[in-house]
Amino acid sequence: MPDRLFQSQEFGVSARTTATIIFICPYNAPIQRVLFAIRRLLRAGYHVVAYETTTAVFTEADPMILPEVISQVREDIRSRIAMLTSEGVTEFGFFGSSLGSFILYNCVGHGIPELRWGVFNTGGNIARGLWNMTTLRQVHEARGWSLPRLEEAWAELQWPDFGRLDGCRFVFSSSRRDTVAPLRNISEYLGPMLQAGAEVSVYEVPAISHRTTVIVGLWKSPQLIRMVRPPANAAI
């Protein structure tokens, strides 16, 4: 397993009156590649803490790396929030894309209760999404993995225990033409969140692939955040 599973970078200035966005990049996309989206969030008045993850999470074909990435990123987010809270910051939201969306899916609720609103930029079954990427599927097949075995290995991540989500507001951004994480598959994963008390919606973006779905969602990040940020706080 690689020694370093993620990197992070802070953008803007934290303040008592400024919401902090926990931003996690898509798979195989360093922070520098999505600066256009981060700049849009900064211009909208947010403070951003951005994360990128190692490509080894999938290229090593070792299913144990994904839960470790999630665990390490989640712990770092907790530490960041604790530090920012001690400095007077009171509001935290999130924006996660592709793999970043799945990581945050495993952070909300009792994992990080401060994350009460945010955007999942694409979502669905992580094992099926990987299997729909030809190169990654071939790497895993070469190591003896099948789709059913991957789904079994990641079952606890796919169906996390959120605890209660009363008062939380989330939106999933997706496209019906996304062949990796298609819009039609998202509804299956809304049930547990709704049952836990969250308000969850789905927003369709115009796109022709998983990549363009993610890019459009990133471009629309301020708009998507406005959909879920509580009105009393959404002066931005």
C-alpha positions in Angstrom: 0.0 0.0 0.0 1.4 3.5 -0.9 2.7 5.5 2.0 0.9 8.7 0.9 -2.8 8.2 0.0 -3.9 11.8 -0.3 -2.8 15.4 -0.4 -4.6 18.6 0.7 -4.5 22.3 0.1 -6.3 25.3 1.5 -7.7 28.1 -0.6 -9.0 31.5 0.6 -9.3 32.8 4.1 -11.3 31.2 6.9 -13.6 33.5 8.9 -16.4 33.3 11.3 -18.9 34.6 8.6 -17.5 32.4 5.8 -18.6 28.8 5.1 -15.9 26.3 4.5 -16.3 23.8 1.6 -14.6 20.4 1.9 -13.8 19.7 -1.7 -12.6 16.3 -2.9 -11.3 15.9 -6.4 -12.4 13.2 -8.9 -10.3 10.0 -9.3 -7.0 10.7 -11.3 -7.5 14.5 -11.1 -5.0 16.5 -9.0 -6.1 19.7 -7.4 -4.3 21.8 -10.1 -6.6 20.3 -12.7 -9.8 21.4 -11.0 -8.6 24.9 -10.0 -11.3 26.4 -12.3 -14.0 25.0 -10.0 -12.2 26.0 -6.8 -11.8 29.6 -8.2 -15.5 29.7 -8.8 -16.2 28.8 -5.2 -13.7 31.4 -4.0 -15.4 34.1 -6.1 -18.7 33.0 -4.6 -17.2 33.8 -1.2 -16.4 30.4 0.2 -13.2 29.1 1.9 -12.1 25.8 0.4 -10.1 22.8 1.8 -9.3 20.6 -1.2 -8.2 17.0 -1.3 -6.7 14.8 -4.1 -6.2 11.1 -3.7 -3.6 8.7 -5.0 -4.4 6.8 -8.3 -3.1 3.7 -6.6 -6.6 3.4 -4.9 -7.6 1.6 -8.1 -4.5 1.0 -10.2 -3.0 -1.3 -7.6 -6.1 -3.6 -7.8 -6.0 -3.9 -4.0 -9.5 -3.4 -2.6 -8.1 -2.7 0.9 -6.7 0.7 -0.3 -10.1 2.3 -0.8 -11.3 1.9 2.8 -7.9 3.1 4.0 -8.1 6.2 1.8 -11.6 7.0 3.1 -10.4 6.5 6.7 -7.4 8.7 6.4 -9.2 11.5 4.5 -12.1 11.4 7.0 -9.7 11.7 9.9 -7.9 14.6 8.3 -11.3 16.4 7.6 -12.2 15.9 11.3 -8.9 17.5 12.4 -9.4 20.4 9.9 -12.9 21.1 11.1 -11.8 20.9 14.8 -9.0 23.5 14.1 -11.3 25.8 12.1 -14.0 25.5 14.7 -11.5 26.6 17.3 -10.8 29.7 15.1 -14.5 30.6 15.0 -15.7 28.9 11.8 -19.3 27.6 12.3 -20.5 26.4 8.9 -19.1 23.5 6.8 -20.4 22.1 3.6 -18.9 19.8 0.9 -18.5 19.2 -2.8 -17.2 15.8 -3.9 -16.8 14.5 -7.5 -16.7 10.9 -8.7 -14.4 9.1 -6.2 -14.5 12.2 -4.1 -18.3 11.9 -3.9 -18.0 8.4 -2.7 -15.5 9.3 0.0 -17.8 12.0 1.3 -20.7 9.6 1.2 -18.7 7.7 3.8 -18.2 10.9 5.9 -21.7 12.4 6.4 -23.8 11.5 9.4 -22.1 10.4 12.6 -18.8 10.1 10.8 -18.5 13.9 10.5 -21.7 15.5 11.9 -20.6 19.0 11.0 -21.1 18.2 7.3 -24.8 19.0 7.1 -25.2 20.0 3.5 -23.3 19.3 0.3 -23.1 18.1 -3.3 -22.3 14.6 -4.5 -21.1 15.3 -8.1 -22.1 11.8 -9.5 -22.8 8.8 -7.3 -23.8 5.2 -7.3 -22.2 1.8 -7.0 -18.4 2.2 -6.6 -17.6 -1.4 -7.7 -19.8 -1.2 -10.8 -18.4 2.2 -11.7 -14.8 0.9 -11.6 -15.9 -2.2 -13.6 -17.3 0.2 -16.3 -13.8 1.6 -16.8 -12.1 -0.8 -19.2 -8.5 -0.3 -18.1 -9.3 -0.6 -14.4 -11.5 -3.6 -15.0 -8.7 -5.4 -16.8 -6.2 -4.6 -14.1 -8.5 -6.1 -11.5 -9.3 -9.1 -13.6 -5.6 -9.8 -14.0 -5.3 -9.9 -10.2 -8.2 -12.4 -10.0 -11.0 -10.0 -9.0 -14.5 -10.2 -10.3 -17.3 -7.6 -10.0 -19.2 -9.7 -7.4 -16.0 -10.1 -5.3 -15.4 -6.3 -5.4 -19.0 -5.6 -4.4 -18.6 -7.9 -1.5 -15.2 -6.3 -0.5 -16.7 -2.8 -0.5 -20.2 -3.6 0.8 -19.7 -1.8 4.1 -18.5 1.3 2.2 -21.4 1.1 -0.3 -24.0 0.9 2.5 -22.5 2.9 5.4 -24.3 3.4 8.7 -25.1 7.2 8.6 -26.8 7.4 12.0 -29.4 10.2 11.9 -29.3 12.8 9.2 -32.2 15.0 10.4 -31.9 18.5 8.9 -29.2 17.5 6.4 -29.6 18.6 2.8 -27.8 16.9 -0.1 -28.0 16.9 -3.9 -26.7 14.3 -6.3 -25.6 15.8 -9.7 -25.6 13.3 -12.6 -26.4 12.6 -16.2 -28.4 9.9 -17.9 -25.6 9.6 -20.5 -22.9 8.9 -17.8 -22.0 5.3 -18.5 -19.8 4.9 -15.4 -22.2 6.2 -12.7 -25.5 6.7 -14.6 -28.4 8.8 -13.3 -30.8 5.9 -13.3 -28.8 4.0 -10.7 -28.7 6.8 -8.1 -32.2 6.3 -6.7 -31.2 3.0 -5.1 -28.8 4.8 -2.8 -31.1 7.7 -1.8 -33.3 5.4 0.4 -30.9 5.0 3.3 -30.3 8.8 3.5 -34.0 9.6 3.3 -34.8 7.0 5.9 -32.2 8.6 8.2 -34.0 11.9 7.9 -32.0 13.8 5.2 -33.5 15.9 2.4 -32.0 14.6 -0.8 -32.6 15.6 -4.4 -31.1 14.7 -7.8 -30.1 17.3 -10.4 -29.5 16.3 -14.0 -26.8 18.0 -16.0 -26.3 18.0 -19.8 -23.4 15.7 -20.5 -22.3 12.9 -22.9 -20.0 10.8 -20.6 -18.8 10.4 -17.0 -16.0 12.8 -17.6 -18.2 15.6 -19.0 -20.8 14.9 -16.3 -18.1 15.6 -13.6 -16.8 18.7 -15.4 -20.3 20.2 -15.8 -21.0 19.5 -12.2 -17.7 21.2 -11.2 -18.6 24.2 -13.3 -22.0 24.5 -11.7 -20.6 24.0 -8.2 -21.7 27.4 -6.8 -25.2 26.8 -8.2 -25.4 23.3 -6.8 -24.3 24.4 -3.4 -27.0 27.1 -3.3 -29.5 24.3 -3.8 -28.6 22.7 -0.4 -27.1 25.4 1.7 -29.8 26.4 4.3 -31.5 29.7 3.3 -30.7 31.4 6.6 -27.0 31.0 5.8 -27.0 31.5 2.0 -26.3 35.1 1.9 -23.4 34.3 -0.5 
